[in-house]
Amino acid sequence: MSLSKNLKELHGADRQRFLDSFDLVFCDCDGVVWYPLRDFIPGSARALAHLQSLGKRLTFVTNNSISSPEDHIEKFARQGNLKIEEHQIVHPAQTICDHLKSVEFQGLIYCLATAPFKQLLQAAGFQLAQESGPVVIKSLRDLHEAIFDGEPVQAVVIDVDFNMSAAKLMRAHVQLQNPQCLFLAGASDMLIPFGQGEIIGPGAFINVVTESVGRQPVVLGKPGDALRQVLLQRHPDIPPQRVLFVGDSLASDIGFARASGYQTLLVLTGGTKATDVSRLPANHPQLPDYVADCLGDLVDSD
Amino acid sequence: METRGKPQHILQLSEEQRDRFVGSFDRVLSDIDGVLWSMEYTVPRAVDGYAALQRAGKEVSFVTNNSVRTMEQCLRHFEKLGLQVAPEQVWHPAQSIVLYLRDIQFEGLIYIIASAPFKAVLREAGFQLLDGPNEFIEESYQSLAKTIFDHQPVRAVIIDVDFNLTSPKLLRAHMYLMRNPECLLIGGATDRLLPVAKGVNIIGPGPFASILVEASGRQAVTLGKPGRELGELLIKHLKIAEPQRVLMVGDMLAQDIQFGRQCGFQTLLVLSGGCSLEQLQAETSPDLLPDYYADSVADVAQLLGETPKAHV
């Protein structure tokens, strides 16, 4: 027995009351709107169009900086026939870029992330440090070179890096010994749904640095506190209880959203199974208010 | 119940305490890095300490977490310092893992994240290893999927120090553990931080092994210090009947001292490596507090040199 309400069981006036209870929807993308890096999930485009027609404001909050905002917008248009604008997409590369601008950051950045993430920072005028030392490390001397020989940096940024390595994390750790060096993190999921199961996420690697340095990063991806503040400040006119947060991850979406006092809807099209939800006790910080098999259930009430 | 006082400096013992201490152990298990030498220096006169121990009839073995060098390199280093050490006297994770796998009659494929010398030890012992990817992958989920989803029947994942450790290797290891609930997870060195120079630490292998433990929810069999399984292996293979008559010597509280305490050995911390006097004095956990401490193993030579010969 789940303590969360299933959207399918909301009919008539109950469903109307639910739809009237929020003005703004924060919506995850991978595992909610579309299958990770693939096609739209059946029904989700219609549900999003329905929300738009009801006058709900829509903002997509994704941890995916691997696809650029342009890619996202094009995918919404081509596959979903939805008109989404760039400012409606919140993702770590952008929130980190905005943060660096807001603190008037100057200096060199050691950025452990994908190429599109790095390009976004470079396009905004930020300078990124090069890797140092040989590609394959054969000796302690090589390792020393990789860790210590690069230029000193004033910020370390960590997000998803397909080729994250011990040497990169060691260099980040050494640079962060300097208390002036900023420590920023993007996507921080410990595990990411992928294929039939889950794979180790960027959060695990960020934690290696956090524990070694003894200092917490400013986390501007889900489920980071700094991102929570950014989201709360985006719509100061809308009280948190009139926001619906939709996601597929208990830790990265539901727990994250509940900490801000948003209403929460978990969809089962991503990494979470119905039994994962029914296991949760009443006061669990990741217990969603609502559960749906898919985003399409927002429209279909049969 | 045994009550333990504060750690005592071995050169500040009274004559009676000293005699009792010297007579209280027959066997010494000693760490190497930070005790005899480090990446940057040789600990002055440390070899004199071991020579004195051997003259006093104590059996000396070395237990290191370092499998990055070959056994030959290690023995040559001892020899250069004037100490004759036989291969049987040196225990390191690669070799301990071989012994452990033989003890449990392990058969099957192993996926391994470790250095070349480490892998060579396992291959020479006849084990079948998978590793890699040994180059960076293309930045896409498609190429990641190709790299980490593999259907070969891996029955053990082994992780130790790998200078070229990457996330695809860890993700691949995690997949094997999730696919096969029987798949063993075996770790070697556990150090969270490795001292490479005075006041300079780099991230050690421990946090990477921890990623696999946390992601898989599986306990690791640990055959580096302070692993419980290493202790059992040593006690069995060295036929240690009375653990309290063994003295563990090392420079790291979390590795050497904790390991010694866990095994019921006496413990001696030397301040020639990864732990300063201030760090020792600040330590409060009884699991990490040594019985004795010394500036370096050279102090042991002085301790024994002043011991009356009459002692049997």
Interface residues (C-beta under 8 A of the other chain):
Chain A: P36 L37 I66 T114 A115 V135 V136 I137 K138 L140 D142 L143 H144 I147 D161 F162 N163 M164 S165 A166 A167 L169 M170 H173 V174 M190 L191 F194 G195 G197 E198 I199 I200 A204 F205 N207 V208 V209 E211 S212
Chain B: M39 V68 N134 E135 F136 I137 E138 E139 S140 Y141 S143 L144 A145 I148 F149 D162 F163 N164 L165 T166 S167 P168 L170 L171 H174 M175 M178 R192 L193 V196 N201 I202 I203 P207 F208 I211 E214 A215
